[in-house]
Amino acid sequence: MSRLTTYPLQRRHSKVRIADFAKPWKTGGRFYQFLEWLPDILAVKTLRSVAQAIVRAHRRRRPVILGMGAHPIKVGLSPLVIDLMNRGIITAMALNGAGIIHDFEIALLGQTSEDVEAEIDSGRFGMAEETGRLLNEAIALGAGNGLGLGEAVGAYIDSRKRVFPHRSLSVLATATRLGIPVTVHVAIGTDIIHMHPSADGAAIGACSLVDFRKLAAVVAGMEGGVYLNLGSAVILPEVFLKAVTLGRNLGHSLTNITTVNMDFIPHYRPLTNVVKRPTQKGGTGYSLIGHHEIMFPLLMASVLEQLR
């Protein structure tokens, strides 16, 4: 032990410095101060980098695509998403099949998210009549007109004012009204409306295929843009990876893209198919893990403060 070699602590690289520490909150302070006083360490660094990437894409008029599962709608984030679309910050949106169900029910009744545990034993789970009948009707009408599933449901909600008194809180209706690409990517059998007799597999498949190609076209043009995966652990990460591949196969380089995974817990597919694989040719992938109802408002407030 007497031959052990040491060196001065000052010469060692340290990852944490007091300049990076948080500052105590002062009562009556402003939100931008709260953001500035967060510790410049780990997830806060990621939060700031992601916000900067979104701001940079917005200022350069590059796409900011939101891939969103159903949970963000269920935890009350629709008004934030709608505000960001109205501001021109979110320029395209993709949902999984469950997303349209909760968006539809919010627009129809102003409430959603049934108690599955209370209904599963009786066979009542997923059997709300209006949800199955009207959504399947919207999809069938959309298929007949050659529409994608997102546009079909969005137009259906937006055009029926008396039926959907809360349509102003529908992300699908808002996107359709603003002319923002909104796509829906369905796995047959995963959504409650597939259990209803009005479900038309050909219509669902045709509309969802239109939407995959629509999303692929948007992704092909996202050089310099941002893709956010918010709360989809499986479907949208898989769809996004294929859209990136299709775009590159058709000659779009996609070497300068930012991808972000925002989920409740780490999952293999979002980390692999959103953060790592699409950016290995060029770009940066980030992971912001946490509760959607906290992390997404915090991120978007940071974006708006930087734009201010």
Rosetta silent file (secondary structure, phi, psi, omega in degrees, C-alpha in Angstrom):
SEQUENCE: MSRLTTYPLQRRHSKVRIADFAKPWKTGGRFYQFLEWLPDILAVKTLRSVAQAIVRAHRRRRPVILGMGAHPIKVGLSPLVIDLMNRGIITAMALNGAGIIHDFEIALLGQTSEDVEAEIDSGRFGMAEETGRLLNEAIALGAGNGLGLGEAVGAYIDSRKRVFPHRSLSVLATATRLGIPVTVHVAIGTDIIHMHPSADGAAIGACSLVDFRKLAAVVAGMEGGVYLNLGSAVILPEVFLKAVTLGRNLGHSLTNITTVNMDFIPHYRPLTNVVKRPTQKGGTGYSLIGHHEIMFPLLMASVLEQLR
SCORE:     score description
SCORE:     0.000 S_00000001
   1 L     0.000  -22.494 -178.692    0.000    0.000    0.000 S_00000001
   2 L   -67.894  -18.177  179.781    2.976    2.325    0.517 S_00000001
   3 L   -91.134    3.864 -179.722    3.500    2.403   -3.272 S_00000001
   4 L   -58.562  135.794  179.959   -0.031    3.746   -3.915 S_00000001
   5 L  -103.096  130.347  176.589   -0.016    6.767   -6.267 S_00000001
   6 L  -123.042  175.344  176.578   -2.312    9.721   -5.636 S_00000001
   7 L  -149.750  163.293 -176.763   -2.760   13.165   -7.183 S_00000001
   8 L   -64.504  137.607  179.620   -4.215   16.532   -6.088 S_00000001
   9 H   -55.626  -34.874 -177.525   -8.009   16.672   -5.985 S_00000001
  10 H   -63.045  -25.288 -179.439   -7.930   19.943   -7.928 S_00000001
  11 H   -84.738   -9.709 -179.935   -6.463   18.116  -10.939 S_00000001
  12 L   -80.681  140.921  173.193   -9.290   15.591  -11.031 S_00000001
  13 L   -74.706  128.569  178.087  -12.211   16.123  -13.427 S_00000001
  14 L  -118.636  135.153 -176.077  -15.439   16.561  -11.451 S_00000001
  15 L   -82.422  -15.805 -177.057  -18.843   16.321  -13.063 S_00000001
  16 L  -124.398  128.412  178.035  -20.628   18.494  -10.496 S_00000001
  17 L  -127.036  155.953 -177.016  -19.699   22.059   -9.567 S_00000001
  18 H   -64.608  -23.299  176.599  -21.383   24.532   -7.251 S_00000001
  19 H   -63.499  -21.283 -179.351  -22.069   26.770  -10.269 S_00000001
  20 H   -90.688   -4.502 -174.513  -24.511   24.039  -11.387 S_00000001
  21 L   -68.061  157.446  174.081  -26.422   23.935   -8.092 S_00000001
  22 L   -70.511  157.553  173.408  -30.062   24.877   -7.705 S_00000001
  23 L  -110.493  139.152 -179.140  -31.061   28.205   -6.224 S_00000001
  24 L   -60.603  143.945 -179.990  -33.691   28.341   -3.474 S_00000001
  25 L   -72.936  140.673  177.221  -37.130   29.460   -4.565 S_00000001
  26 L  -110.736  125.887 -178.452  -38.242   32.938   -3.584 S_00000001
  27 L   -54.415  131.892  179.977  -41.933   33.462   -2.865 S_00000001
  28 L    88.504    5.658 -179.114  -43.587   35.511   -5.601 S_00000001
  29 L   -71.151  171.214  179.291  -40.951   34.647   -8.199 S_00000001
  30 L   -96.097  159.068 -176.539  -41.576   34.215  -11.925 S_00000001
  31 H   -66.234  -36.904  179.659  -41.689   30.929  -13.768 S_00000001
  32 H   -62.317  -30.492  176.521  -38.681   31.750  -15.951 S_00000001
  33 H   -68.930  -39.861  176.395  -36.710   32.199  -12.712 S_00000001
  34 H   -56.255  -45.421  179.113  -37.834   28.775  -11.552 S_00000001
  35 H   -63.525  -41.566 -179.263  -36.456   27.302  -14.788 S_00000001
  36 H   -68.218  -31.101 -174.664  -33.199   29.211  -14.453 S_00000001
  37 H   -88.850   -1.719  173.453  -32.741   28.178  -10.825 S_00000001
  38 L   -64.793  151.048  177.574  -33.070   24.452  -11.429 S_00000001
  39 L   -66.479  133.293 -177.947  -29.775   22.567  -10.998 S_00000001
  40 L   -82.851   62.190 -171.307  -27.960   22.320  -14.333 S_00000001
  41 L  -140.896  140.862  170.985  -27.437   18.590  -13.841 S_00000001
  42 L    49.686 -116.226 -171.855  -28.706   15.334  -15.441 S_00000001
  43 H   -63.227  -28.940  177.705  -32.422   15.541  -16.354 S_00000001
  44 H   -67.277  -40.542  174.724  -32.469   19.346  -16.176 S_00000001
  45 H   -58.835  -43.267  178.603  -29.698   19.467  -18.777 S_00000001
  46 H   -63.409  -45.664  178.594  -31.769   17.126  -20.941 S_00000001
  47 H   -55.667  -46.288 -178.401  -34.907   19.219  -20.419 S_00000001
  48 H   -67.271  -39.050 -179.910  -33.077   22.375  -21.482 S_00000001
  49 H   -66.351  -40.680  179.181  -31.489   20.690  -24.497 S_00000001
  50 H   -66.494  -44.381  178.218  -34.834   19.322  -25.698 S_00000001
  51 H   -59.576  -42.755  178.874  -36.530   22.693  -25.234 S_00000001
  52 H   -63.109  -38.741  179.309  -33.727   24.378  -27.194 S_00000001
  53 H   -64.619  -40.835  178.697  -34.084   21.818  -29.999 S_00000001
  54 H   -66.661  -43.921  178.554  -37.836   22.498  -30.252 S_00000001
  55 H   -61.276  -44.231 -179.816  -37.295   26.267  -30.214 S_00000001
  56 H   -62.431  -44.590  179.099  -34.590   25.973  -32.874 S_00000001
  57 H   -63.394  -42.661 -179.340  -36.814   23.807  -35.104 S_00000001
  58 H   -62.885  -45.267 -178.427  -39.754   26.187  -34.681 S_00000001
  59 H   -66.702  -30.121  179.528  -37.693   29.269  -35.549 S_00000001
  60 L   -92.710    5.340  179.830  -36.257   27.558  -38.611 S_00000001
  61 L    58.125   43.063  174.403  -39.722   26.316  -39.613 S_00000001
  62 L  -101.851  157.770 -175.267  -38.749   22.691  -39.333 S_00000001
  63 L   -65.094  142.315  166.652  -41.231   19.990  -38.259 S_00000001
  64 E  -123.569  106.429 -172.568  -41.989   19.274  -34.623 S_00000001
  65 E  -103.692  128.978  177.359  -43.880   15.978  -34.617 S_00000001
  66 E  -105.777  113.649  171.416  -45.720   14.701  -31.537 S_00000001
  67 E   -97.073  115.297 -167.980  -46.232   10.939  -31.357 S_00000001
  68 E  -128.903  131.383  171.614  -48.682   10.470  -28.495 S_00000001
  69 L   -78.622 -172.032 -177.096  -50.260    7.527  -26.738 S_00000001
  70 L   -80.292  -27.509 -173.119  -53.637    7.694  -25.025 S_00000001
  71 H   -59.671  -41.314  178.327  -52.378    8.358  -21.498 S_00000001
  72 H   -57.840  -33.133  175.652  -51.473   12.042  -22.059 S_00000001
  73 H   -68.975  -40.807 -177.847  -55.090   12.688  -23.038 S_00000001
  74 H   -67.951  -23.725  178.736  -56.313   10.819  -19.961 S_00000001
  75 L  -100.228   17.665  167.059  -54.158   12.953  -17.651 S_00000001
  76 L    86.316   25.370 -176.198  -55.531   16.200  -19.042 S_00000001
  77 L   -93.708   -1.845 -178.423  -52.872   17.379  -21.498 S_00000001
  78 H   -55.088  -43.216  179.682  -55.156   18.000  -24.489 S_00000001
  79 H   -59.936  -34.282  178.827  -55.427   21.784  -23.840 S_00000001
  80 H   -68.962  -44.202  179.991  -51.619   22.070  -23.909 S_00000001
  81 H   -62.758  -42.564  179.455  -51.316   20.102  -27.148 S_00000001
  82 H   -63.138  -42.997  177.939  -54.075   22.210  -28.732 S_00000001
  83 H   -60.137  -41.869 -179.411  -52.386   25.437  -27.637 S_00000001
  84 H   -68.575  -33.394  174.274  -49.089   24.288  -29.153 S_00000001
  85 H   -68.032  -43.042  178.888  -50.818   23.441  -32.432 S_00000001
  86 H   -62.398  -32.342  179.159  -52.493   26.848  -32.482 S_00000001
  87 L   -79.944   -8.948 -177.833  -49.112   28.490  -31.927 S_00000001
  88 L    79.292   16.056  179.638  -47.606   26.533  -34.826 S_00000001
  89 L   -84.677  -49.991  170.801  -45.108   24.764  -32.576 S_00000001
  90 L   -83.993  120.635 -174.422  -46.492   21.243  -33.037 S_00000001
  91 L  -107.231  -10.146  176.590  -46.704   20.789  -36.809 S_00000001
  92 E  -159.992  154.824 -177.427  -47.822   17.142  -37.021 S_00000001
  93 E  -144.610  141.214  175.764  -49.229   14.546  -34.683 S_00000001
  94 E  -126.487  138.549  179.412  -49.509   10.765  -34.577 S_00000001
  95 E  -124.470  158.354  167.426  -51.717    8.760  -32.195 S_00000001
  96 E   -88.385  177.936 -174.796  -52.242    5.125  -31.409 S_00000001
  97 H   -63.269  -34.853 -179.852  -55.700    3.589  -31.642 S_00000001
  98 H   -67.484  -26.418 -178.833  -56.587    4.227  -28.005 S_00000001
  99 H   -59.698  -39.126 -177.700  -55.885    7.929  -28.468 S_00000001
 100 H   -70.289  -27.650 -178.883  -58.918    8.451  -30.685 S_00000001
 101 H   -67.621  -49.154 -178.309  -61.179    6.771  -28.141 S_00000001
 102 H   -71.147  -35.056  176.352  -60.335    9.110  -25.275 S_00000001
 103 H   -64.208  -43.283  178.456  -60.260   12.149  -27.555 S_00000001
 104 H   -60.688  -47.384 -176.565  -63.699   11.189  -28.913 S_00000001
 105 H   -67.765  -35.038  174.988  -65.217   10.678  -25.446 S_00000001
 106 H   -62.236  -46.551 -179.332  -63.850   14.003  -24.201 S_00000001
 107 H   -64.217  -34.790 -176.049  -65.405   15.774  -27.210 S_00000001
 108 H   -79.189  -49.658 -171.620  -68.708   13.923  -26.747 S_00000001
 109 H  -120.613  -12.430 -175.479  -69.239   13.984  -22.973 S_00000001
 110 L    77.512   19.242  178.123  -66.352   15.884  -21.417 S_00000001
 111 L  -155.425  156.417 -178.464  -65.209   12.747  -19.590 S_00000001
 112 L  -161.824 -177.601  176.317  -63.323    9.526  -20.340 S_00000001
 113 L    72.154   85.741  179.710  -61.287    6.608  -18.904 S_00000001
 114 L   -73.711  162.141  178.091  -63.582    3.892  -17.617 S_00000001
 115 L   -85.451   94.792 -173.851  -62.800    1.813  -14.532 S_00000001
 116 H   -61.620  -44.188 -178.018  -61.577   -1.381  -16.207 S_00000001
 117 H   -59.167  -34.328 -178.417  -61.250   -3.366  -12.963 S_00000001
 118 H   -76.265  -20.962 -173.281  -64.882   -2.616  -12.092 S_00000001
 119 H  -110.642  -19.029 -171.065  -66.214   -3.706  -15.478 S_00000001
 120 L   -65.370  -36.048 -176.600  -63.962   -6.530  -16.726 S_00000001
 121 L   -69.639  -30.479 -177.578  -65.549   -9.313  -14.680 S_00000001
 122 L   -86.843  -11.145 -176.238  -69.073   -8.566  -15.907 S_00000001
 123 L    83.864    9.594  179.847  -68.081   -8.285  -19.582 S_00000001
 124 L   -86.516  -12.995 -177.474  -69.135   -4.621  -19.688 S_00000001
 125 L   -58.134  128.198  176.429  -65.598   -3.311  -20.274 S_00000001
 126 L    77.892    8.139 -173.034  -65.392   -1.409  -23.553 S_00000001
 127 L  -101.371   18.208  174.607  -69.075   -1.807  -24.343 S_00000001
 128 L   -60.155  124.177 -169.401  -70.188    1.830  -24.251 S_00000001
 129 H   -63.187  -48.124 -174.732  -72.594    1.999  -27.198 S_00000001
 130 H   -64.811  -39.061 -178.292  -71.817    5.471  -28.570 S_00000001
 131 H   -60.816  -48.205  179.861  -68.039    5.000  -28.535 S_00000001
 132 H   -67.599  -46.690 -174.929  -68.190    1.847  -30.622 S_00000001
 133 H   -68.568  -49.942 -173.597  -70.943    2.902  -32.984 S_00000001
 134 H   -72.313  -40.229  179.367  -69.913    6.471  -33.743 S_00000001
 135 H   -66.816  -42.108  177.760  -66.170    5.907  -34.019 S_00000001
 136 H   -66.091  -32.286  175.104  -66.623    2.932  -36.322 S_00000001
 137 H   -65.923  -43.027  179.370  -69.044    5.014  -38.368 S_00000001
 138 H   -62.014  -40.479 -179.634  -66.483    7.817  -38.650 S_00000001
 139 H   -67.942  -42.652  178.991  -63.811    5.367  -39.797 S_00000001
 140 H   -62.560  -42.215  177.398  -66.094    3.755  -42.380 S_00000001
 141 H   -63.114  -41.207  178.979  -67.038    7.173  -43.785 S_00000001
 142 H   -63.990  -41.583  179.088  -63.369    8.144  -43.911 S_00000001
 143 H   -62.907  -39.450  178.754  -62.417    4.962  -45.728 S_00000001
 144 H   -63.806  -25.128  179.913  -65.134    5.609  -48.298 S_00000001
 145 L  -102.202    7.027  177.595  -63.616    9.034  -48.967 S_00000001
 146 L    73.164   22.327 -177.899  -60.016    7.804  -49.038 S_00000001
 147 L   -87.527  159.784  167.410  -59.077    9.616  -45.824 S_00000001
 148 L   -75.067  164.428 -174.690  -56.600    8.647  -43.174 S_00000001
 149 H   -67.050  -39.848 -179.743  -58.021    7.567  -39.830 S_00000001
 150 H   -63.244  -46.787  179.236  -56.939   10.709  -37.982 S_00000001
 151 H   -66.857  -37.254 -179.762  -58.488   13.078  -40.487 S_00000001
 152 H   -60.931  -49.007 -178.793  -61.622   10.929  -40.710 S_00000001
 153 H   -72.178  -39.472  178.903  -62.306   11.049  -36.968 S_00000001
 154 H   -61.338  -43.955  179.300  -61.174   14.670  -36.636 S_00000001
 155 H   -67.977  -36.249  179.622  -63.496   15.848  -39.403 S_00000001
 156 H   -62.395  -45.439 -179.915  -66.351   13.747  -37.996 S_00000001
 157 H   -68.053  -45.127 -173.351  -66.025   15.404  -34.577 S_00000001
 158 H   -68.450  -28.020 -174.939  -65.468   18.911  -35.899 S_00000001
 159 L   -89.726   -4.142 -177.148  -68.457   18.869  -38.275 S_00000001
 160 L  -118.136   78.793 -172.348  -71.026   17.735  -35.688 S_00000001
 161 L   -63.616  -40.663 -177.722  -71.349   20.657  -33.300 S_00000001
 162 L   -71.739  -32.227 -178.576  -74.502   19.456  -31.541 S_00000001
 163 L   -76.629  -34.657 -174.692  -73.190   15.941  -31.009 S_00000001
 164 L  -119.938   80.179 -176.671  -69.781   17.041  -29.712 S_00000001
 165 L   -67.431  -18.118 -178.963  -70.246   20.063  -27.429 S_00000001
 166 L  -108.295   27.365 -175.045  -66.656   19.762  -26.142 S_00000001
 167 H   -64.333  -19.280  178.223  -65.022   19.446  -29.568 S_00000001
 168 H   -64.773  -17.321  178.211  -62.797   22.460  -28.789 S_00000001
 169 H  -101.363   12.269  177.018  -60.849   20.079  -26.514 S_00000001
 170 L   -91.250  121.146  177.713  -60.411   17.460  -29.236 S_00000001
 171 H   -69.166  -32.413  178.992  -56.836   17.276  -30.525 S_00000001
 172 H   -67.670  -46.843 -179.676  -58.104   15.431  -33.616 S_00000001
 173 H   -64.822  -40.926  179.981  -60.729   18.042  -34.468 S_00000001
 174 H   -63.402  -47.169 -179.731  -58.282   20.884  -33.831 S_00000001
 175 H   -60.499  -43.527  179.661  -55.576   19.362  -36.024 S_00000001
 176 H   -63.345  -43.231 -179.584  -58.068   18.735  -38.827 S_00000001
 177 H   -64.523  -36.341 -179.404  -59.439   22.266  -38.582 S_00000001
 178 H   -83.518   -8.215 -177.462  -55.915   23.755  -38.684 S_00000001
 179 L    75.983   23.549  177.947  -54.818   21.524  -41.558 S_00000001
 180 L   -88.332  130.482  177.970  -52.136   19.866  -39.406 S_00000001
 181 L   -58.065  124.032  176.270  -51.355   16.259  -40.381 S_00000001
 182 E  -130.373  122.072 -174.482  -52.808   13.967  -37.705 S_00000001
 183 E  -121.368  154.301  179.655  -52.382   10.229  -38.129 S_00000001
 184 E  -131.173  133.114 -171.655  -53.603    7.171  -36.219 S_00000001
 185 E  -123.243  112.628 -165.460  -51.788    3.838  -36.183 S_00000001
 186 L  -111.128  137.929  165.609  -53.876    0.847  -35.195 S_00000001
 187 L  -107.621  118.856 -175.270  -53.152   -2.720  -34.173 S_00000001
 188 L   -60.347  129.577  179.201  -56.344   -4.718  -34.691 S_00000001
 189 L    99.404   -7.642 -177.996  -57.699   -6.070  -31.418 S_00000001
 190 L   -89.115  -15.450 -172.120  -56.003   -3.545  -29.136 S_00000001
 191 L  -117.836  148.716 -173.697  -58.886   -1.055  -28.903 S_00000001
 192 H   -62.366  -29.457 -177.821  -62.367   -1.409  -27.434 S_00000001
 193 H   -68.913  -16.518  178.091  -64.107   -0.329  -30.644 S_00000001
 194 H   -72.947  -17.350  179.322  -62.772   -3.475  -32.355 S_00000001
 195 H   -81.742  -12.429 -174.782  -65.059   -5.548  -30.114 S_00000001
 196 L   -85.450  148.174 -177.653  -68.191   -3.888  -31.499 S_00000001
 197 L   -64.262  -19.555 -179.606  -70.137   -5.428  -34.399 S_00000001
 198 L   -80.268   -6.971 -179.565  -69.829   -2.185  -36.372 S_00000001
 199 L   -64.098  129.795 -179.923  -66.034   -2.548  -36.587 S_00000001
 200 L  -116.413  104.553 -176.587  -64.929   -2.844  -40.223 S_00000001
 201 H   -59.735  -37.783  179.899  -61.461   -4.349  -40.476 S_00000001
 202 H   -65.061  -41.746  179.996  -61.045   -3.318  -44.098 S_00000001
 203 H   -67.997  -44.579  179.040  -61.925    0.296  -43.291 S_00000001
 204 H   -60.389  -46.848 -179.261  -59.687    0.422  -40.213 S_00000001
 205 H   -65.121  -42.380 -179.189  -56.787   -1.082  -42.120 S_00000001
 206 H   -63.680  -45.127 -179.675  -57.223    1.115  -45.181 S_00000001
 207 H   -66.173  -40.022 -178.737  -57.396    4.326  -43.118 S_00000001
 208 H   -69.625  -32.943  176.847  -54.443    3.353  -40.948 S_00000001
 209 H   -68.080  -41.540  174.469  -52.328    2.520  -44.016 S_00000001
 210 H   -56.023  -42.830 -177.773  -53.114    5.942  -45.498 S_00000001
 211 H   -69.171  -34.963  176.466  -51.968    7.442  -42.208 S_00000001
 212 H   -62.008  -43.514 -179.839  -48.724    5.482  -42.137 S_00000001
 213 H   -68.299  -34.754  176.696  -47.833    6.830  -45.563 S_00000001
 214 H   -65.283  -45.399  177.982  -48.871   10.324  -44.509 S_00000001
 215 H   -63.386  -41.191  179.492  -46.665   10.140  -41.409 S_00000001
 216 H   -60.399  -36.633  177.620  -43.784    8.716  -43.457 S_00000001
 217 H   -66.215  -39.644  177.903  -44.044   11.726  -45.774 S_00000001
 218 H   -66.550  -46.279 -179.481  -43.868   14.092  -42.794 S_00000001
 219 H   -63.196  -36.997  179.476  -40.936   12.216  -41.238 S_00000001
 220 H   -59.436  -26.420 -179.002  -39.097   12.203  -44.581 S_00000001
 221 L  -103.981   20.388 -174.844  -39.067   15.998  -44.413 S_00000001
 222 L   -94.936   17.657  174.885  -38.065   16.368  -40.757 S_00000001
 223 L   -53.645  126.676 -176.270  -34.377   17.146  -41.341 S_00000001
 224 L    81.589    2.715 -177.207  -33.531   19.685  -38.648 S_00000001
 225 L  -104.735 -170.129 -173.366  -36.771   18.851  -36.845 S_00000001
 226 E  -132.074  138.915  171.268  -37.870   17.083  -33.673 S_00000001
 227 E  -120.107  124.728  178.675  -39.871   13.935  -32.952 S_00000001
 228 E  -109.067  123.141  173.093  -41.398   13.528  -29.480 S_00000001
 229 E  -100.891  107.617 -175.199  -42.659   10.134  -28.326 S_00000001
 230 E  -111.637   96.544  170.298  -45.048   10.895  -25.472 S_00000001
 231 L    80.225   20.894  171.624  -46.449    7.876  -23.703 S_00000001
 232 L  -115.220  115.393 -174.614  -46.426    5.191  -26.391 S_00000001
 233 L   -86.267  -20.713 -172.589  -44.350    2.226  -25.314 S_00000001
 234 L  -133.145  -63.019 -167.726  -44.794    0.028  -28.385 S_00000001
 235 H   -59.685  -57.602 -172.964  -46.915    1.086  -31.364 S_00000001
 236 H   -69.749  -36.162  172.765  -45.576    4.532  -32.230 S_00000001
 237 H   -58.702  -38.894  178.001  -41.870    3.751  -31.667 S_00000001
 238 H   -67.157  -43.852 -179.308  -42.240    0.864  -34.111 S_00000001
 239 H   -64.333  -43.017 -178.648  -44.145    3.012  -36.618 S_00000001
 240 H   -61.688  -42.813 -179.475  -41.642    5.882  -36.332 S_00000001
 241 H   -61.151  -41.773  178.729  -38.659    3.615  -37.004 S_00000001
 242 H   -67.755  -35.249  178.016  -40.314    2.283  -40.178 S_00000001
 243 H   -65.752  -40.159  176.324  -41.186    5.815  -41.291 S_00000001
 244 H   -62.350  -45.369 -179.783  -37.534    6.858  -40.873 S_00000001
 245 H   -61.493  -44.038  179.893  -36.404    3.818  -42.844 S_00000001
 246 H   -62.696  -43.506  179.150  -38.881    4.495  -45.638 S_00000001
 247 H   -60.450  -44.579  179.958  -37.800    8.127  -45.870 S_00000001
 248 H   -67.938  -36.994  179.256  -34.120    7.224  -46.125 S_00000001
 249 H   -62.501  -30.222 -179.290  -34.830    4.491  -48.645 S_00000001
 250 L   -91.648   10.331  171.251  -36.489    7.105  -50.854 S_00000001
 251 L   103.058    5.071  177.599  -33.441    9.362  -50.706 S_00000001
 252 L   -92.307  123.307 -169.875  -33.993   11.587  -47.679 S_00000001
 253 L   -69.370  -43.403 -177.962  -30.816   11.628  -45.599 S_00000001
 254 L    49.050   57.281 -179.324  -32.295   12.479  -42.172 S_00000001
 255 L  -105.320   -2.794  179.528  -28.863   13.030  -40.655 S_00000001
 256 L  -135.470   73.878 -179.068  -29.758   15.987  -38.429 S_00000001
 257 E  -125.450  153.595  175.376  -32.810   15.052  -36.391 S_00000001
 258 E  -114.851  127.571  177.842  -33.672   15.263  -32.714 S_00000001
 259 E  -121.492  143.853 -175.258  -35.679   12.472  -31.134 S_00000001
 260 E  -137.000  129.611  172.773  -37.101   12.469  -27.619 S_00000001
 261 E  -105.868  121.253  175.412  -38.692    9.722  -25.582 S_00000001
 262 E  -120.593  103.578 -179.750  -41.003   10.883  -22.803 S_00000001
 263 L  -136.266  169.505 -176.643  -42.534    7.954  -20.988 S_00000001
 264 L   -71.468  -41.181  176.216  -43.560    7.005  -17.472 S_00000001
 265 L  -137.476  159.297  178.522  -40.899    4.299  -17.130 S_00000001
 266 L   -65.561  135.528  174.459  -38.034    3.174  -19.402 S_00000001
 267 L  -128.065  153.726 -178.122  -39.086    0.733  -22.134 S_00000001
 268 H   -62.028  -51.341 -171.546  -36.966   -1.118  -24.672 S_00000001
 269 H   -67.261  -45.008  176.767  -38.716    0.029  -27.845 S_00000001
 270 H   -61.865  -41.520 -179.407  -38.876    3.787  -27.201 S_00000001
 271 H   -66.271  -36.922 -176.760  -35.245    3.848  -26.078 S_00000001
 272 H   -84.750  -48.585 -170.635  -34.135    1.746  -29.042 S_00000001
 273 H   -89.764  -11.046  176.621  -36.491    2.794  -31.850 S_00000001
 274 H  -111.877  -51.077 -172.345  -36.830    6.489  -30.965 S_00000001
 275 H   -81.006  -44.907 -168.753  -33.705    7.559  -29.069 S_00000001
 276 H   -95.646  -63.076 -170.479  -30.917    5.339  -30.431 S_00000001
 277 H   -61.813  -46.223 -177.252  -31.462    3.769  -33.859 S_00000001
 278 H   -65.219  -22.003 -175.822  -32.918    6.736  -35.797 S_00000001
 279 H  -104.123    2.386 -178.001  -30.069    9.036  -34.660 S_00000001
 280 L   -69.627  -19.980  176.043  -27.095    6.717  -35.080 S_00000001
 281 L   -84.950  -19.794 -179.040  -26.604    8.118  -38.604 S_00000001
 282 L   158.976  140.452 -178.253  -26.754   11.677  -37.312 S_00000001
 283 E   116.757 -168.932 -176.371  -28.666   13.750  -34.807 S_00000001
 284 E  -138.618  135.054  175.816  -29.319   13.488  -31.090 S_00000001
 285 E  -112.075  139.733 -178.769  -31.645   11.310  -29.042 S_00000001
 286 E  -127.428  156.477  175.433  -32.869   12.222  -25.571 S_00000001
 287 E  -131.829  122.669  177.544  -34.816   10.459  -22.843 S_00000001
 288 L  -122.336   95.962 -175.370  -37.007   12.326  -20.340 S_00000001
 289 L   -93.693  133.526  177.370  -38.651    9.785  -18.050 S_00000001
 290 L   162.973 -177.969 -179.791  -41.385   10.834  -15.640 S_00000001
 291 L   -66.583  127.584 -178.203  -45.061   11.554  -15.106 S_00000001
 292 H   -58.359  -40.052 -174.940  -46.572   13.023  -18.272 S_00000001
 293 H   -68.708  -10.991  174.687  -48.778   15.427  -16.346 S_00000001
 294 H  -107.064  -49.613 -171.426  -45.637   17.025  -14.867 S_00000001
 295 H   -68.696  -42.771 -177.012  -42.908   16.586  -17.461 S_00000001
 296 H   -67.968  -46.612  174.822  -44.783   17.669  -20.594 S_00000001
 297 H   -59.600  -37.861  179.451  -46.155   20.946  -19.139 S_00000001
 298 H   -64.390  -44.312  179.204  -42.703   21.690  -17.728 S_00000001
 299 H   -63.487  -47.012 -175.179  -41.012   21.076  -21.080 S_00000001
 300 H   -72.415  -31.142  173.277  -43.513   23.114  -23.070 S_00000001
 301 H   -64.999  -38.339  176.830  -43.483   25.979  -20.573 S_00000001
 302 H   -63.283  -41.114  176.818  -39.707   26.006  -20.978 S_00000001
 303 H   -59.893  -48.622 -176.931  -40.139   26.169  -24.775 S_00000001
 304 H   -66.044  -35.403  176.843  -42.561   29.097  -24.538 S_00000001
 305 H   -66.402  -38.617  177.336  -40.316   30.968  -22.105 S_00000001
 306 H   -66.986  -38.617  178.177  -37.365   30.597  -24.494 S_00000001
 307 H   -67.378  -31.690  178.956  -39.490   31.810  -27.397 S_00000001
 308 L   -64.268    0.000    0.000  -40.590   34.775  -25.293 S_00000001
